[in-house]
Amino acid sequence: MRTIEARNMVLGWLYRTLLKPIFFIFDPERVHEGMIRFGTVLGSFRLTRFITSLLFASPNDPMLRQVFMNVVFENPIGLSGGFDKNAVTTRIMPEVGFGFMEVGSVTARAYEGNPGKHLWRMPASRALVINYGLKNIGAEAISRKLDRQIFDIPVSINIAKTNCRETNDVAIGIADYVETFKKFLDIASFFTINISCPNVTSGQPFHEPENLNRLLIALDAVPTEKPIFIKISPDLTREQLDKILDIASQHHVDGFVCTNLSKRRDLATINPKDFVPGVGGISGKVVEPLTDEQIAYVYRRSQGRFLIIGVGGIFSAEDAYRKIRLGANLLELITGMIYQGPQLMSEIQLGLVQLLKKDGFTHVSQAVGIDT
Ligand SMILES: Cc1cc2nc3c(=O)[nH]c(=O)nc-3n(C[C@H](O)[C@H](O)[C@H](O)COP(=O)(O)O)c2cc1C
């Protein structure tokens, strides 16, 4: 373990002092596209996969292994939705140390992305602003790509409704979700129903109780035992959250992904040195306090009825551990990897084991919700 810790320290230092300053000179969307292409190439060959795992992975620790509804998670750190929109990195992400991943958001129809710029950095706040508006090549093309692929880690298909004017009609929006859902029934390890994208023309209509109920009735009618999570916004009020939890408890919903991006511009976590565009949702350290509060609330309110995937501003093992102690069963990240480097997943795994042992736990599940 000491060698892996040393390796992570060297890699993290190299990333933050050499690579990141170069990446951060260029437009963030171009860098993201470059990384996705590089990851796709690395994932295509056995040798490059092996070298990647030597550089970034760490041995699985039984303290971090969990099984939920027949899905095995060797470690609780997942890649969050939106990094791999078109499902091209499923072969390389296990070698980078992820215990599971989401692909998408996938929508029934392809969408080329919102007009104008899609991605900004907020370096002083350690955050990003995102305005892709659900850019992806569409459910048909993505399902064809994944068909018959055997995954090394659980892969969730993150489903949203196509970002176009027609789907603003609730019935058409629901049909759009269901069409994608059906296409991935044999492919997905589990599903994430994204009702909280902040960058679409329709707003977030499925945060409305009646619309959510109709959507979940339509999904219930599709027979599947695969776990279903709902991904919600960090900007919900307690009242909205209560209604969503009540409705979800009447349907085939196994858990919540807390949270998506924030639309708020009044947060104390926004450093005034950063330029913040008027459009887009904010990730990273800006959203972290909202996410943590929501994890604790959902945990307290649901009394074990729902699993929680905690996502928002995880940059270290300590961040990850705090979310677990507040009630998260699993975790996801994107922004932390961009700011800290691809050794972060291994750092978190090793750090989590140490933090758990220090507090006298023998398994990660014992720490879930302990602070709530
Ligand atoms: C570049 C980028 C694109 C994203 N696109 C999506 C998306 O398509 N669907 C989705 O559910 N969330 C999307 N998100 C939100 C993330 O999944 C996550 O909820 C959010 O970024 C908070 O986590 P983080 O602070 O670790 O990045 C995106 C985030 C980023 C950074």
The ligand as a Tripos MOL2 file, in Angstrom:
@<TRIPOS>MOLECULE
LIG
   31    33     1     0     0
SMALL
NO_CHARGES

@<TRIPOS>ATOM
      1 C1        -18.7960   18.4830  -17.9060 C.3       1 LIG1
      2 C2        -19.9970   18.0500  -17.1170 C.ar      1 LIG1
      3 C3        -21.1160   17.5810  -17.7970 C.ar      1 LIG1
      4 C4        -22.2410   17.1420  -17.0740 C.ar      1 LIG1
      5 N1        -23.3090   16.6260  -17.7440 N.ar      1 LIG1
      6 C5        -24.2760   15.9820  -17.0440 C.ar      1 LIG1
      7 C6        -25.2690   15.2140  -17.7070 C.ar      1 LIG1
      8 O1        -25.3080   15.1160  -18.9410 O.2       1 LIG1
      9 N2        -26.2020   14.5660  -16.9390 N.ar      1 LIG1
     10 C7        -26.1790   14.6120  -15.5800 C.ar      1 LIG1
     11 O2        -27.0310   13.9730  -14.9290 O.2       1 LIG1
     12 N3        -25.2630   15.3480  -14.9180 N.ar      1 LIG1
     13 C8        -24.3050   16.0170  -15.6140 C.ar      1 LIG1
     14 N4        -23.3290   16.7100  -14.9410 N.ar      1 LIG1
     15 C9        -23.3910   16.8320  -13.4570 C.3       1 LIG1
     16 C10       -22.5040   15.7990  -12.7660 C.3       1 LIG1
     17 O3        -22.9290   14.4890  -13.0510 O.3       1 LIG1
     18 C11       -22.5110   16.0180  -11.2410 C.3       1 LIG1
     19 O4        -23.8160   15.8160  -10.7540 O.3       1 LIG1
     20 C12       -22.0230   17.4070  -10.8540 C.3       1 LIG1
     21 O5        -20.9770   17.8270  -11.7000 O.3       1 LIG1
     22 C13       -21.5110   17.4750   -9.4080 C.3       1 LIG1
     23 O6        -20.4000   16.6280   -9.2290 O.3       1 LIG1
     24 P1        -18.8630   17.1270   -9.2470 P.3       1 LIG1
     25 O7        -18.7820   18.3020   -8.3620 O.co2     1 LIG1
     26 O8        -18.0560   15.9560   -8.7900 O.co2     1 LIG1
     27 O9        -18.5550   17.4620  -10.6770 O.co2     1 LIG1
     28 C14       -22.2290   17.2020  -15.6530 C.ar      1 LIG1
     29 C15       -21.1030   17.7110  -14.9930 C.ar      1 LIG1
     30 C16       -19.9890   18.1070  -15.7010 C.ar      1 LIG1
     31 C17       -18.7870   18.6220  -14.9300 C.3       1 LIG1
@<TRIPOS>BOND
     1     1     2 1
     2     2     3 ar
     3     2    30 ar
     4     3     4 ar
     5     4     5 ar
     6     4    28 ar
     7     5     6 ar
     8     6     7 ar
     9     6    13 1
    10     7     8 2
    11     7     9 ar
    12     9    10 ar
    13    10    11 2
    14    10    12 ar
    15    12    13 ar
    16    13    14 ar
    17    14    15 1
    18    14    28 ar
    19    15    16 1
    20    16    17 1
    21    16    18 1
    22    18    19 1
    23    18    20 1
    24    20    21 1
    25    20    22 1
    26    22    23 1
    27    23    24 1
    28    24    25 2
    29    24    26 1
    30    24    27 1
    31    28    29 ar
    32    29    30 ar
    33    30    31 1
@<TRIPOS>SUBSTRUCTURE
     1 LIG1         1 GROUP 0 **** ****
